[in-house]
């Protein structure tokens, strides 16, 4: 146990002085009883005996606890809370502009993601990745929800679909751990980024990637290789598919585009990384999916001020001492 105001504990040095005064008063009382005992004694009634010391003992305990409370004690307690890093990876291929979901696939995806962000506790960091034929970190993981929501609003459809690049971009900003960006010129040879040591199978970190897409993979790298890289880091990938598994022709900005959701590939990715696959056909289903993502509940030791607890025990001790004094002697010493 630690104290925020430890100098106040010096008040405990007054406790022996008060005990000494009490003992001195009791000695004087005994001398008076011996000297005037015959005059003060009442026929048929015995003295209070040892009971007279019990209420003052409770008052002394209350005083000690009160002094400790004034020093504002802190104790380390295990606090359960949801925490971790969630990377929202959005497919920004041209088919995401399709209006088979009102007003469009990308607008529905952004709306659901914003609702998800607004419901997160402040202990969860969230980053945003956009991918088409490449992957781009739109927002580094942060606790600032306004920055996250702003990044989601800026997303716009682009070209092809590279699921592998989307996952790699998400893994890169998880590995960065929110470190400060040092984007400045240097003539020093950059050191190679160390390859993380694969974690044992079935071990998962607090990092999660939510990969949302509506089409097939059309670009390198191989999505399963990227998924294996996520699994090696203990990062779970939850895949969300939007659109038709059988395939459909969409009219996008005056052009007819055939698109088909590769559900089998998304299932492989989620299974390989310990995540889950979801298929969303409308806005409500997409909102439900975000709400049911498995976030990690951790128990972390944190210092917590326990002053009210000590103050409560002090008041309780005072009440007990006062009640006993009133019950036995009809007064409060």
C-alpha positions, 0 to 999 in steps of 0.5 A, spaced: 500 500 500 502 507 498 500 513 500 498 520 496 500 524 502 505 520 506 507 526 511 500 526 514 502 519 517 506 523 522 500 524 526 500 517 528 506 519 533 500 523 537 497 516 538 502 514 544 501 520 547 494 520 547 494 512 550 499 515 555 494 521 557 489 515 558 493 511 562 495 517 566 487 519 567 486 511 569 491 511 574 488 518 577 481 515 577 484 509 581 487 513 586 481 517 587 477 510 588 482 508 593 482 515 597 474 516 597 472 509 595 468 508 602 464 515 600 463 514 593 461 506 593 454 505 592 451 499 596 449 493 591 453 495 585 459 493 582 464 497 578 464 497 571 471 493 571 474 492 564 468 494 560 470 501 561 476 500 557 472 498 551 469 504 548 475 508 548 479 502 545 474 503 539 475 511 539 482 510 539 482 505 533 477 510 529 482 515 530 488 511 527 484 509 521 482 516 520 489 518 520 491 513 515 485 515 511 487 523 511 494 520 508 490 518 502 492 510 501 492 507 495 492 499 493 493 496 487 487 492 485 486 487 479 481 491 474 477 487 468 477 492 462 476 491 455 482 493 451 486 492 445 487 494 438 482 494 432 484 495 425 478 497 421 480 495 414 476 497 408 475 494 401 475 501 397 474 497 390 470 501 385 464 496 386 463 499 393 460 504 390 454 500 388 447 502 390 444 495 392 445 497 399 442 504 400 445 509 399 451 505 397 455 499 399 461 504 402 456 509 405 453 503 409 460 500 411 462 507 413 456 508 417 456 501 421 463 502 422 462 509 425 457 506 430 462 501 432 467 506 434 462 511 438 460 505 442 468 503 444 471 504 451 476 509 451 481 503 453 481 500 445 485 503 440 482 503 433 486 504 426 483 505 419 486 501 413 483 502 406 485 497 400 484 496 393 490 494 389 494 496 394 494 498 402 494 504 405 494 506 413 489 512 413 489 512 421 494 510 425 491 506 432 489 512 436 484 512 442 481 519 439 475 517 436 474 524 433 480 522 429 478 515 427 471 518 425 474 523 421 478 518 417 472 513 416 468 519 413 474 520 408 474 513 405 472 513 397 472 507 392 478 506 388 480 501 383 481 493 384 482 489 390 488 486 394 486 482 400 493 481 402 495 488 402 489 490 406 491 485 411 499 487 411 497 494 412 493 493 418 499 488 421 504 494 419 500 499 424 499 494 429 506 492 429 508 500 430 504 500 436 502 507 435 509 509 435 511 517 433 512 518 426 519 520 424 518 522 417 524 526 416 530 525 411 536 521 414 543 519 410 543 513 414 542 506 412 535 504 415 535 498 419 531 492 416 525 491 420 525 485 424 521 479 423 516 477 429 517 470 432 511 466 430 507 465 437 504 458 439 498 456 435 492 458 439 495 464 442 492 471 440 494 478 442 489 484 443 490 486 436 484 484 431 483 486 424 476 487 421 477 486 414 470 488 410 470 487 402 465 485 397 469 482 391 474 477 389 481 478 390 485 481 384 492 482 386 498 480 389 500 478 395 496 471 396 491 473 401 492 466 405 500 468 406 498 475 409 493 471 413 498 466 415 503 472 417 497 475 422 496 468 425 504 468 426 503 474 430 497 472 434 492 477 430 485 475 429 482 477 422 474 477 422 472 478 415 466 481 413 463 480 406 458 484 402 454 482 396 452 476 392 456 469 393 453 467 386 455 474 383 451 480 380 452 485 375 452 492 378 451 499 375 457 503 377 457 510 374 454 508 368 458 502 367 456 495 368 461 491 372 460 484 374 462 482 382 462 476 386 464 475 393 469 470 394 466 467 401 470 461 401 477 465 401 474 469 407 472 463 411 479 461 410 482 467 412 478 468 418 479 460 420 487 461 419 487 466 424 482 464 429 477 469 427 470 469 424 467 470 418 460 474 417 456 475 411 452 482 411 446 483 406 443 489 409 445 495 414 442 492 420 446 485 419 452 489 418 451 493 425 450 487 429 456 484 426 460 490 429 457 489 435 458 482 436 466 482 435 470 478 440 474 484 444 479 481 449 477 482 456 484 483 460 485 484 468 490 489 469 493 491 476 492 499 477 493 503 483 486 505 486 485 510 492 481 507 498 480 513 502 473 512 502 474 505 505 478 507 511 474 513 512 468 508 512 471 503 517 473 509 522 466 512 522 463 505 524 468 504 529 466 511 532 459 509 532 460 502 535 464 505 541 459 510 542 453 505 542 457 501 547 458 507 552 451 509 551 448 502 553 453 501 558 454 507 562 448 512 559 453 517 556 459 518 551 466 519 554 
